[in-house]
Amino acid sequence: MTSTRQLRLGAFMRPVSIHTGAWRYPGAFADANFNFAHLRRFAQTLERARFDAFFMADHLALLNMPMEALQRSHTVSSFEPFTLLSALSQATRHIGLVATASTTFDEPFHVARRFASLDHLSEGRAGWNIVTTSNPDAALNFGLEDHMPHDERYARAREFHDVVTGLWDSWADDAFVRDAASGQYFDPQRLHTLNHKGKYFSVRGPLHIARPVQGWPVIVQAGASEPGRQLAAETAEVIFAAHGTLDEGRAFYADVKGRLAALGRERDHLKILPAAFVVVGDTVAEARAQRARLDSLVHAHSAIASLSVALGHDVSGFDLDQPLPEVPETNASRSSRERVIALARREGLTVRQLAQRLGGYGGLAFVGTAQTIADEMQEWLEREGADGFNIMFPWLPGGLDAFADKVVPELQRRGIFRREYEGRTLRENLGLPRPPNRFFPA
């Protein structure tokens, strides 16, 4: 069985497993989030399996949950993304290195400089995941008492993107002549000063780093709300989506891809990769038993706290054995809240059952053999629910090794996943064009 369409695979690696019980699973590396030797091994395994990208989410505050739950989390300690990915760039050769950087609490000049540096260090493998930070506790770490309203966060993000990409275009690709005979290092006519003045930012520029190897690092976005979808259609080249069913995925895929033509963009220049939690067994029954054992390691305190975070509302006072009541809107992530409510309604879950699911992982999951998992992934690909997946591993290293050793060969056998990397840069491997310099067109 072959297909002309090819899967793209990212690996969600911060935390190394999103599942709260992952660090307690037999054989798991309990310190995997903060052990460089382990993380280097994981990145090299992913590269051997020909993954497109190693992706690091990031948090600018501890998760806003009670200490009874927080003390059970393996995510409280993790490397700063740029430091880790810079180190991993020297331990790998092909895999993309994608980091989250917040447009809510960071500054465009800092972000432009860091990603340009990472792209040069990795010889063209950097990607920027644009996020509008939803955790209100993060505001307290940046001298703010109140969190910026949801829609305003997206308006700021749009201007932030324009400033960063403008800074990346400060230098023409041929600006650095380095003529030792004449003593001229660069051509001043090939340098642009941005002089941006907008609603949220005033940035003079230019960036004092040569234009990134890829022109721009690959732009990634994860918002699912209406402002998030529009921001993605306007700016993103990869979307890390979150859908529980194929029908939801197809609707999102059609909506966002359908916006591109009006923006002058090609449909294939935006890749949509839903998050997928994957548990691999030699039989379906074995995989389900692994998932059940993993879920059993989630403490009740973590379950209730995880549900509260997802809803942006304290659920500890709800009747745990009744259906989820109406939950008021908050300033937290709307898309997360809506997904959780839809899951509860769709499956008729009580608050307790919903909390237990969220305490582990409540999103899209492929639990089965290499063959059944490949069947599901191929269906999503061919029915235009996805261009690939951002894989979440159940525990490390076992879950990652099983996927690399069993699922990847099956996808390759079907002709829907590469056997070798197509190029040297992340853009080349994803099939994305190198953006022209807006100030120095070819």
N, C-alpha and C positions, 0 to 999 in steps of 0.2 A: 504494500500500500504506500503510495507516494502522494505528495502534495506540492503544488507550486509555492504555497505560502510557507514561511519559515517561522517557527516559534522564537521569541526573544525571551531570555531568562535572566532576571535579576535575582539576587540573594539578599533578603532582609537580614542584616547582620548586626544591628544595634537596636535592641538587645539581640544576642545571638539566637535566642528563641523568645518569642513574645509570650509564650506560655508560662504562667506563674509557677507551675510545678516542674519546669524543665530542669532546673539545677538539682532537684532531688531525685531525678530518675536514675535507676541503677546504671552505672557506667558513665554518667554525664560528668563533664568537667564543671564542678561547681563554681570555679572562679573564671570561667571562660570569657566573661565580659571585660575583665581587667587583667588578662594574662597575654602578653604580646606573643609569646611562643605559640600558644594555642591559636590566636587569631591569624598569625602568619601561616600556620598549618592549614587553617580553614580556607584562607585566600588562595593558597596554592592548590588545594583540592578543588575548589571552584574553578580555577583556571584550567586544571587538568580536565575538568568536565566541560570546558568551553563555555562557561557562563559569560553573559554579556557584562555583568556589573556586580560589584560588591557594594551594597548600599548601607550607609549609616544614618539612621534616624538620630535625632538629638533632642535633648531636653535642657531647658535653661533654668530649671528648678526641680527639686524632688517632686515626685508625683503628689498631688494634693489629696492625700488620703490619710486616715487615722494611723497613728503609730502602730496600733495592733496589727494593721495590714501591712504597712510599709516595712516593718521589721522582717517580713517574710519575702520581700521582693529581691530578686537578683539583679535588678536594674539600677540600684541606688549608686553604684560605682561603675564608671565607664570612662574611657579615654575621650578627650576632646577630639572631634572628628578630623580636623586638618592635620593634627600631630600624628595621629595613627595612620591616616591614609598616605601621608608623606613617607612614613616609614615603610608601609606596605608597597608603595610604588617602587621601592628598591628591592623588594623580595618577589615581585611579579613582573611580567613582561607584556601581557595582553589584556587582562581583565580590566574593565572600567572601574573607576573609583568615584563613587557618588556620595556626597555629603549634604546634609541638611544645614542651611543657614537661614536664620529668621529675618524676615523683612520688618518685623514688628519692633525688635529691640536692638538690631545691629545697624550699622551705617553702610551705605553703598560703597564708599571708598575702601573700607576694610574688606568687605566681601569680594569686591573686584580684585583686589590685590592678592588675597589668599587663593582664590580659584585660579587666577592667572599663574601664580607660582606653582600650584599643584599640577596644572596642565603641563607646564614646562618640565617639572621634575619627573612626571610620569610619561613624558613624550607623547602627550595627547590623549590621556585617558580620563580626564576629570569630568564630573557632572555636578551641577548645582540643583539640589532639591529646594525649591522655593516654598517656604512655609510661612503662614501667618499664625504665630504662636497662640494656642487656645487656652493654655493653662494660666489662670489669673494670678497664681502665685509667682509666675515669672516676672510680672510687673514689679513686685516687691524687691526683686534683685537688681532692678535698674532704676531705683529712685522714684518709682511711680506708685501712687496709692490705688489708682483705678486702672482697670484693663481697658484698652482701646476697644470701642464697639466693633462688632463683627464686620459690617459693611465697610467701615472706615479702614479696617485692617487690610481689606482687599484693594481699596483705592490707593493706600500707601504702597502696597506691594506692586501695583502696576507702575507707579512712578519709580519705585526702587529698581525694578527690572530695567526700565529705560535708562536710568543713570548707570547701572552696572555695565550693561552692554555698550553704552556710549563710551565708558572708560576703557573697556577692552579694545575699542576701536581707536584708541588714542594714537597708535603708531601704524603706519602702513607696513605691510609685510616686508617691503624692501627698504625700510627707513635706515637700517643699520649698515652703512657702507663699509665701515672699518677699513679705511684706506690708509695704511701705514705710511705710504710714500708722501701723501699730502697732509697727513695728520688729522684728517676729518673722520670722526667716529660715526656721526649720523647726519642725515640730511634734514635740516630744519623745515623744509617744505613738506616733509612727509610726517610731520607731527601735528596733531590737532588738540587744541585746548577746549574742553567741553563747555565750560561756562554755563552750567545748568542752573536755572532758578525756577523752582516749581512750588506747589502748595506745601509739600512736605520737606523738600531738600534744596539746599543751595550748595553746589559742588563745582569748584573751578576746574580741577584736573590740571594737566593730563595725568594719567596713570604712569608711574615710573617703572613699568615692566613692559617688555616687548609684547606685542599682540600674541595671545595664546596660540599654541600649536594648532588647535582645532578652529581657530578664528574666535569662537566662543566655546567654552565648555558646554556640554549638552545640558539643556534646560529641562528640569524635571519639576512636576507639580502634582499635588495630591488632593486638591480641593474638590468636593463633590456638590457643594451648594451651588445655587445659580451664579453668584459672583465668582465662585471657584471655577465653574465650568467655562465661564466666559474668559477669565484670566488664562486658563489652560489653552483654550482655542486661540487666543491672541499670542501667547508667549511660549507655551510648552512644546517640547519635542518628545517627551515621554510623560505619561500620566501613570502614577501609582494609584490605582483605583481600589475600591473595596465593595464587592458585590457578593451577596449570599447565594444568588441563583443565576442560571444562564439567561433567563428572561430579563432580569435586572441588568445584567452585563450587556446584553444586546441593545436594550433601550438606551443605556448610557453611551455605548459605542456609536449608535446611530445619531444620537443627539450631538455629541461633541464633534464627531467627524463631519456631521452635516453643517456645522458652523464654519468650516474651513474655507469653502469655496468663496464665500462672501468676503473673506479676509485675504483672498489671493494666495491661499496655501494649498499644497497638494495633500490629499488624504493620507498618503503613505509617509508623509514627513512628520506625522505624530503617531507614536506607538502607545497603545493602551495596555497596561500590564496590571491586571487585578492581583491583589494579594491572595496567595493560596497556601494554606497550611497543609503540609503533605506528610502522611505517615505511611511508610512502605513496609509491607510484610511479604512473606513467601506465599501466604494465603490471605484472602480477605478477612477471615476469622482472626488470624494472627494480628493483622494490622488493627482491627477493631479492638482487640484485647490490649494492644499497646496503647491505643488512644484512651481506653477506659482506665488503664493503670495510671497513665499520665494525669488524667482528669481527677483521679482519686487523691492526688498529691496536692491539690489546691485546698488551702485552708479556708474555712468559712469566713474568717475576717477578710481575707484577700478577695473572696468572691463578692461580698457585699460592697467592699470599697471599689472594686473594679467596675461594678455596675453603676455606682454613684459617679465615678469619674466619667464614664461613657455617657451618662445622661446629663451631667452637669448639675446634679441634684442629689441631695442626701436621701438615700432610700432606706436607711436603717430603721426608720419609724413605720415603714409600710408593713402590712400583713404579708409575711413571707409566703404563706400558702394560698394566697389569692392572686387572681390575674393582676398584671401591672395596671395601676390606676392612671388617670390622666397626669402627665408630667408637665409642669410649666416650662416655658422656654426660658433659657438663660443666655448669658453672653459667651458660653462655651461653644464647642464645635457643633453646628447644627446637623451636619451630615452624619456625624457619629451618633448623635441622639436619635435621628430618624431611622438609621439602620437598626439600632437596638429595639426601638419600638416596633418596627416592622417585623423583626424576628419574633418578638414576643407574641404579636397578633397572629402571625402566620402559623406558628407552631402551638399556639394556645398554652404558652408556658406560664407557670406561676412566677412570682418574684424570686422565690428560692431557686427554681430551676433555671431561670434566666441568669441569675447571679452566678450559679455554678458554671454555666456555659461561658459567661463573660470572664469569669475568674481564670479559666483556661484559655480558650480562644473561641469566639463566637461567630467568626466569619466563614468564608468559603473554605472548605476542607476537602481534600482528596485523600481518602483512607482506603487502601487496598493494595493490590499487587502492582508490579511495574506495568503489566498489561492493562489493568483496569484504570490506573491513573493516566496512562498514555491515551486510552480511549477517551476519557473525559477531557483531557487537554486538547486533543485533536478536534473534538466536537466544538469546544469553545473557539478554537482557531478557525475552523471551516464555516461555522455559523456566524462569524463576526461578532462574537462576544468579547474577543480579546485578540491582541497581537502576540501575546505571551503572558508570562506570569512573574510576579515578584514572590519568590518562594520563601516561605517561613518554615524553618525546620523545627521538629518537635523537641529535640534535645541534641546536644553536641558532645562528641563528634558523631555518635551513631546515626542520627537522623540524616545528617549531611552525607555521610559515607554511603548510606543505603540509597539515597537519591542519585548520587554520582555514579555508583557502581551498577545500579539496576535500572533506574528509570531513564537516565540519559541514553544508555545504549539502545533501549527500546524505542525512544524517540528518533534516534539516528537511523535505526533499522527501517522505520517508516518513512524516512526522507523528509521529516519536518523539523529537524534540528541539525545544525552544522556538525561536521566532523573536525574541521579546522577553522580557525579564525579567518575572516575575509580580509582583514587589513591590520594596520598597526594602531589606529586610533579607535576610540569608542564610537565616534561618528561613523567611521567606515564599517565597523562591525554591526552597527544598528541600521545601516543603509540610509543615513541622514546626510544631507548636503552640508558643506562648509559654508557658513554665512558670509556674504560679501561684506567688506568694510564700508559702512555707510558714508564715511568721510573721504575714503580713497577708493572709489569703485575701479574695478579692473578695466 
